[in-house]
Amino acid sequence: MNIPARHPDKPRAVPGLAPVALLLGLGKPSPHEWDELGTALLRGDPMMDELVEWMVSEGKGSRPLFEQALRSGVDSIPGAPAPLREFFAHYEADPPWLDRDKIRLGEKVLQRGGLDGFYLARDVSLMGGYLASGFNQTLLRTWALEKGSAQRFAETAQWALDVTSPGGMDLRGPGYQSTLHVRLIHSYVRRHVAAMPDWRTEDWGIPINQTDMAATLVGALIAPSLGAAALGILATPRELDAAIHVTRYVGWLMGVEDQWLPRSFRDGVRVLYPTLMAITNPDDTSMRLARPMAREPLGWHYSSLGSIRGRIAWAQHLSLATAFLGPEAMRQLGLFGYMPPWYPALRLPINLARHLSARIVPGARDKLSRDGRSDQIAFLRTLTGRDGASIGASAHVSHAA
């Protein structure tokens, strides 16, 4: 099997994660593991891709059946077609390793990140993700550039709010439904983009492949946990383990292969570190996507003093991105080589005081979770100017593609 050209001959350095990996006793991937990351660029999501092929062949009437099965269960459809029944029978059953108590704790831990958790997801995971130029090729073919990355992040934020809502990952809960909805969209995107005449599989692999999905999943849910500790948002080993358990279940529902699903915090870094080595290869597409994103806080929907608050938010988000991504990555993104880390320095003592005191005050940790979620919902309104975002609305893909 020929490995796509975007996969480098040897692992690249990931300066921000290297000290963490070293502390956890993780080294560079073996030659076999490295080749596996390359071949995974050619693997998609067979179960959902087969279901989408059936849906396309059946026409528009298949989509309402999918939505009904997602919302009410496949047994609610008399004589459900075999492809639909087989798919949902698999994902309506809990995997043998699933611990629902851990899921409930993990939801609270992820809520507790509050605004800073969302900021880390935006300014580190999403912004840093633009350094992966191979993945950018898919984004540029599916996301409306005129809508900007604010819309894309708003949809991601809405998905995260669904996942971390109380009971969100219960069977047919908001997070369960949103995750399978995102998976469906990914499959349509994969099918649509791969058929474009300018798509080069030999260079980029297939759109939304296993390597990219693993990096996106772990980057979206684990990288903010790493950054949160640096901002003073503390979690016990048991709480971190619960957050990782949520990540594992979300990845399983999303169609990520078992080898990329983390079992522990250390295992999450074990997945994240080599995948970032494999996909980080910035080019002009990195700047094309990052520069508009950096300017977006200037035009968000503030309730008052929009001009002043926009300028503060612009500097704040660049400060956070520079602190975690580093000056070299910022230059590769076409942004400032250096912005003083004033926002992390400001938040660290505040978060430390809140999270340390919460360990001794009865009920304080649950209050932190509730307040964190309220702040995240309010931030989504600042992004969109309304109550939420419609997941998948910014993807330029017809569901009849």
C-alpha positions in Angstrom: 0.0 0.0 0.0 1.4 3.4 -1.0 1.5 5.9 1.9 0.2 9.3 0.8 2.9 12.0 0.3 1.6 14.2 3.1 2.9 11.6 5.6 6.6 12.6 6.4 9.4 10.1 6.2 10.1 10.5 9.9 8.4 12.1 12.9 8.4 15.9 13.2 9.0 17.7 16.4 6.0 18.9 18.5 7.7 21.3 20.9 4.7 22.0 23.1 3.9 18.3 23.8 7.5 17.0 24.0 8.0 17.8 27.7 4.7 16.2 28.6 5.5 13.1 26.6 8.9 12.9 28.2 7.4 13.2 31.7 5.0 10.4 30.9 7.8 8.2 29.5 6.5 8.4 26.0 9.0 8.4 23.1 8.8 8.7 19.4 6.6 6.1 17.6 8.3 2.9 16.3 8.8 2.5 12.5 5.8 0.2 12.5 3.6 2.6 14.4 4.8 5.5 12.2 3.9 3.5 9.0 0.5 2.7 10.6 -0.3 6.4 10.9 0.5 6.8 7.2 -1.7 3.9 6.1 -4.5 5.2 8.3 -4.7 8.2 6.0 -6.3 5.8 3.5 -8.9 4.4 5.9 -12.3 6.1 6.5 -15.3 4.9 8.4 -16.6 1.7 6.7 -19.8 1.2 8.8 -21.1 4.8 8.3 -19.8 5.0 4.7 -21.8 1.8 3.8 -24.9 3.3 5.4 -24.5 6.5 3.5 -24.1 4.6 0.2 -27.4 2.9 1.0 -29.0 6.3 1.9 -27.9 7.9 -1.3 -29.2 5.0 -3.3 -32.6 5.1 -1.5 -32.9 8.9 -2.0 -34.4 11.6 0.2 -36.8 9.2 2.1 -33.8 7.6 3.9 -32.8 10.6 5.8 -36.0 10.9 7.9 -35.6 7.2 8.8 -32.1 7.9 10.1 -33.3 10.8 12.1 -36.1 8.8 13.6 -33.8 6.0 14.6 -31.4 8.5 16.1 -34.1 10.2 18.1 -36.3 7.3 19.1 -34.4 4.1 18.4 -34.4 1.8 15.4 -37.2 -0.3 16.9 -39.5 2.7 16.5 -39.4 2.0 12.8 -41.6 -0.9 11.7 -39.8 -3.1 9.3 -36.6 -0.9 9.4 -34.4 -1.5 6.4 -31.5 -3.9 7.2 -28.6 -1.4 6.7 -30.2 1.0 9.2 -31.1 -1.7 11.7 -27.6 -3.2 11.6 -25.9 0.2 12.2 -28.1 1.3 15.1 -28.2 -2.2 16.7 -24.5 -1.9 17.0 -24.4 1.7 18.5 -27.5 1.4 20.6 -25.8 -1.3 22.7 -23.2 -0.2 25.2 -19.6 -1.4 24.5 -18.5 -3.8 27.2 -15.9 -1.4 28.6 -18.4 1.5 29.1 -18.8 2.8 32.7 -21.8 5.1 32.9 -20.7 6.5 36.3 -17.4 7.6 34.8 -19.3 9.2 31.9 -21.5 11.3 34.4 -18.4 12.4 36.3 -16.5 13.2 33.0 -19.4 15.4 31.9 -19.0 17.5 35.1 -15.2 17.7 34.8 -15.5 18.9 31.2 -18.1 21.5 32.2 -15.8 22.8 34.9 -13.3 24.1 32.3 -15.8 26.9 31.7 -14.7 29.7 29.4 -11.1 28.8 29.5 -11.8 25.3 28.4 -13.6 26.7 25.4 -10.9 29.2 24.7 -8.3 26.5 24.7 -10.3 24.4 22.3 -10.6 27.4 20.0 -7.2 29.1 20.3 -5.0 25.9 20.7 -6.8 22.9 19.3 -8.7 24.6 16.4 -6.1 27.3 15.6 -3.2 24.8 16.0 -5.1 22.4 13.8 -4.6 24.7 10.8 -0.9 23.7 10.9 -2.1 20.4 9.4 -2.2 21.5 5.8 -3.4 18.1 4.5 -6.5 18.3 6.7 -7.0 21.9 5.5 -7.5 20.6 2.0 -10.8 19.0 3.1 -11.9 22.1 5.1 -11.3 24.4 2.1 -13.6 22.2 0.0 -16.4 22.0 2.5 -16.6 25.1 4.8 -18.0 28.4 3.6 -15.1 30.8 3.8 -17.5 33.7 3.8 -19.0 32.4 7.0 -15.6 32.1 8.7 -14.2 29.8 11.3 -16.5 31.4 13.9 -19.4 29.4 12.4 -17.3 26.3 12.4 -16.2 26.7 16.0 -19.8 27.6 17.0 -21.0 24.3 15.6 -18.1 22.5 17.4 -19.0 24.3 20.6 -22.6 23.3 20.3 -21.6 19.7 19.8 -19.3 20.0 22.9 -22.2 21.4 25.0 -24.4 18.5 23.9 -21.7 16.0 24.8 -21.1 17.5 28.2 -24.7 18.3 29.1 -26.1 16.4 32.1 -27.0 13.0 30.7 -25.7 14.1 27.3 -24.0 10.8 26.5 -26.9 8.6 27.6 -28.5 6.5 24.9 -30.2 9.0 22.6 -29.1 11.9 24.8 -28.1 15.2 23.2 -24.4 14.3 23.0 -25.1 10.8 21.6 -27.4 12.2 18.9 -25.0 15.1 18.0 -22.0 12.8 17.8 -23.8 10.4 15.4 -25.1 13.4 13.4 -21.5 14.7 13.0 -20.4 11.2 12.0 -23.1 11.2 9.3 -21.9 14.6 8.0 -18.3 13.4 8.0 -19.3 10.5 5.7 -21.2 12.7 3.3 -18.1 15.1 3.2 -15.8 12.1 2.7 -17.9 10.9 -0.3 -18.4 14.4 -1.7 -14.8 15.6 -1.5 -13.2 12.4 -2.6 -15.2 12.6 -5.9 -13.9 16.1 -6.7 -11.7 16.2 -9.7 -8.9 18.1 -7.9 -8.7 15.8 -4.9 -5.3 14.0 -4.8 -5.6 10.9 -2.8 -1.9 10.0 -3.5 -0.9 13.2 -1.8 -3.5 13.8 1.0 -5.1 10.4 1.6 -8.9 10.2 1.8 -10.9 13.1 3.3 -11.5 12.8 7.0 -9.4 9.7 7.4 -8.6 7.7 10.6 -5.3 9.6 11.3 -7.1 13.0 11.0 -10.1 11.8 13.1 -7.9 10.5 15.9 -5.9 13.7 16.0 -9.1 15.8 16.0 -10.9 13.7 18.6 -8.0 13.6 21.1 -7.0 17.2 20.3 -10.5 18.5 20.9 -11.1 16.8 24.2 -7.6 16.1 25.7 -5.5 19.0 24.6 -7.8 21.5 26.5 -7.3 19.3 29.6 -3.6 19.6 29.3 -3.9 23.4 28.9 -6.4 23.7 31.7 -3.9 22.4 34.2 -1.5 25.1 33.1 -4.2 27.7 33.6 -4.9 26.5 37.2 -8.0 24.4 36.4 -7.1 21.3 38.5 -8.5 17.8 38.2 -7.7 14.7 40.3 -6.4 11.5 38.5 -9.9 10.0 39.0 -11.5 13.1 37.3 -9.0 13.0 34.4 -9.7 9.3 33.9 -13.5 10.1 33.8 -12.9 12.8 31.1 -10.8 10.4 29.1 -13.6 7.8 29.4 -16.0 10.4 27.8 -13.4 10.9 25.0 -13.2 7.1 24.4 -17.0 6.7 24.2 -17.4 9.7 21.9 -14.6 8.4 19.6 -16.3 5.0 19.5 -19.6 6.6 18.4 -17.7 8.8 15.9 -16.2 5.7 14.1 -12.6 6.1 15.3 -10.7 2.8 15.3 -10.1 1.1 18.6 -6.3 1.6 18.5 -6.8 5.4 18.6 -9.3 5.4 21.5 -7.5 6.4 24.7 -7.9 4.3 27.9 -6.2 6.7 30.3 -4.7 10.2 30.3 -1.3 8.9 29.5 -2.8 6.9 26.7 -4.4 10.0 25.4 -1.1 11.7 25.1 0.2 8.5 23.5 -2.3 9.0 20.7 -2.0 12.8 20.4 1.8 13.0 20.3 2.5 10.9 17.2 -0.6 12.0 15.3 0.5 15.6 15.7 3.9 14.6 14.5 2.3 13.0 11.5 -0.1 15.8 10.4 1.7 19.0 11.3 3.0 20.4 8.0 2.0 24.0 7.6 1.8 25.8 4.2 -0.1 28.7 2.7 -3.5 27.1 3.6 -2.5 27.4 7.2 -2.3 31.2 6.9 -5.4 31.3 4.7 -7.5 29.8 7.5 -5.8 31.2 10.6 -5.6 34.9 9.7 -9.4 35.4 9.4 -9.9 33.4 12.6 -7.5 35.6 14.5 -9.5 38.7 13.5 -13.0 37.3 14.3 -13.2 38.5 17.9 -13.4 42.0 16.6 -16.8 41.3 15.1 -18.5 39.0 17.7 -21.9 39.8 19.1 -21.3 41.7 22.3 -24.1 43.1 24.3 -22.4 46.4 24.8 -19.1 48.3 24.1 -18.5 46.0 21.1 -15.5 47.9 19.8 -13.6 47.9 23.1 -14.5 44.4 24.0 -13.6 43.2 20.6 -10.1 44.6 20.8 -9.6 43.1 24.2 -10.8 39.7 23.0 -8.6 39.9 19.9 -5.5 40.4 22.1 -6.7 37.9 24.7 -7.1 35.0 22.2 -3.8 35.8 20.5 -2.1 35.8 23.9 -3.5 32.4 24.7 -2.6 30.9 21.3 1.0 32.2 21.5 1.5 30.9 25.0 0.6 27.4 24.0 1.5 27.1 20.4 4.7 29.1 20.6 6.1 31.9 18.4 7.3 29.6 15.6 3.8 28.1 15.1 2.3 31.6 15.2 4.6 32.7 12.4 3.7 29.6 10.4 0.1 30.6 10.8 0.8 34.1 9.5 0.2 35.7 12.9 2.2 37.6 15.4 5.5 35.9 16.2 5.0 37.0 19.8 2.2 38.2 22.0 2.8 38.6 25.8 1.1 35.8 27.7 -0.9 38.3 29.8 -4.1 36.3 29.7 -2.7 33.0 31.0 -0.8 34.9 33.6 -4.0 36.7 34.7 -6.2 33.5 34.8 -3.7 31.2 36.5 -4.1 32.6 40.1 -7.8 33.1 39.7 -8.4 29.6 38.6 -6.1 28.1 41.2 -7.9 29.9 44.0 -11.3 28.8 42.8 -10.4 25.2 42.1 -8.3 24.7 45.3 -11.0 26.2 47.5 -13.6 24.0 45.8 -11.8 21.0 47.2 -12.7 21.9 50.7 -16.0 23.7 50.4 -19.0 21.2 50.2 -20.8 21.4 46.9 -18.3 23.8 45.4 -17.1 21.5 42.6 -20.7 20.9 41.4 -21.2 24.7 41.4 -18.0 25.2 39.3 -19.5 22.7 36.8 -22.8 24.5 36.7 -21.2 28.0 36.4 -18.7 26.7 33.8 -21.5 25.4 31.6 -23.5 28.7 32.0 -20.4 30.6 30.8 -19.9 28.3 27.9 -23.5 28.7 26.8 -23.2 32.5 27.0 -20.0 32.4 25.0 -21.8 30.5 22.2 -24.4 33.3 22.1 -21.5 35.8 21.7 -20.3 33.8 18.8 -23.6 33.4 17.0 -25.8 36.2 18.3 -28.4 33.6 19.1 -29.1 30.6 21.4 -27.1 28.0 19.5 -25.7 26.7 16.3 -27.0 24.2 13.8 -24.4 21.4 13.6 -23.2 20.9 10.0 -24.8 24.0 8.7 -21.5 25.4 7.4 -20.6 22.3 5.4 -21.0 22.8 1.7 -22.2 19.3 1.1 -25.5 18.2 -0.2 -27.0 15.2 1.6 -27.8 13.9 -1.8 -24.2 14.1 -2.9 
